Amino acid sequence: MLEIRWHGNGIILQGAVRDAATQHALVEGATARLGGEADQVVDWLDITPAALPVADVAALAAVLQLGQEGWHLQRRADDGWLAVQSPGDARSARASELLQRAFGRGVTIRLISLP
């Protein structure tokens, strides 16, 4: 599983990725979103060759940069969801498109409203 949470002045990356290059790209995307504040990125990513694939890591890094306070992403084997403030707005729609590219056509990504 892969989980990303945007909170306060930081971003939490948690779960597993297949390689160090993917881990690095995600940390860099989160750091860019936070204006270079690397100390605000919590990296709890394990590098495991059996982890779920990321088809386009640049698209996932772009989602990290696009995300807003309170967003929460969870990706499982065949599906995932992104909790956002307004599922119908342009930012959320763009995030959905990027996530589909990031995870590939075989993964269903749903947008849901934050509680």
N, C-alpha and C positions, 0 to 999 in steps of 0.2 A: 504494500500500500504506500501511497505518497500523499502527504498532507501539507498544505501551505495555509498559514493564517497571517492576516495583516492585522496588527493590533497596536494600539498606542502609537509609539514612534518606532515600531519595529516590525520585523517579519520573521516568522518561525517556519523553517523547512524541516520536515520530519518524515522518516520512512526510509526507503531504499532506492538507490539508483544503480545502474549497471556499471558505471565507470567514473573515474575521477574527472574526466572532461565534462560530463553532464553535471556532476556536483559543482564544479568550478563555474560553469555557465549559469547555474541557478543562483549561486551565491553572488556572482557578479551582477545578475539582473536585479536581485533584491537590493544589493548595495547601491546600484544606480538609482533605483526607486527612492532610496532614502538619502539621496544627495551625497553619496560617498561615505556615509556613516556605517562602516563595516561592523562597528561594535554593536549596532542595533540589529544585526542579523544573527539569529540563533540557528546554527547548522547542526541538526541532529540527523543528518543523512548518512546511512551506511552504504558502503559500496559493496554490492552483491551481484555477481554475474547473472543470477537467477531473478533479479528484480524486474518489475514490469518495464517494458520498453517505452522509450520516449522517441517518437518518430522524428520530431523536429524540436530540438532543444532551444533553438533561437525563438521559436514561437512561444514556448513555455516561459522563457526569460522575458519576453515582451508582455506576457500576462502579469508577471511579477511587477513590472514597471507600471502597468496600467491599473493595478489593483488599488483599492481604497480601504481605509480604516473599516474593520469589521468583516471584510470579505474572508471567506473560508472555502478552500478547495480540498476535496477528497477524491482520490482516484483509486479504484479497485481494479481487478483483472479485466472485466468487460464493460465497466461503466464508471461513472463518477458524477460529482455534482459540484457546482460553485454557488455558494450562498452570497447574495448581493443585496444591496438596499433596494434597487429598482430593476427587476429582471427585464423590463421593457425598454430601458433607456439605451442610448447609443453605445455608451461605454461597456455595458454588460453584453450587448450584442457583439461588439468587437471582441471581447474576452471569450465569448462562446466560440466564435470563428477561430480564434487563435488556439484555443484548447483542442478543437477538432483537428487542426493541423498538427498540434503538438503530440497528440495521442494516436492519431490515425483513424481511419474510417470504421474500423472494427470496434471502437470504443464509443459508447453512448454517453454524452455529456449533457446533464440537465442544469438549467439555471433555476435556483429556488430563492425565495425571499428570506432575508435574515429574520430571525425571530424577534 
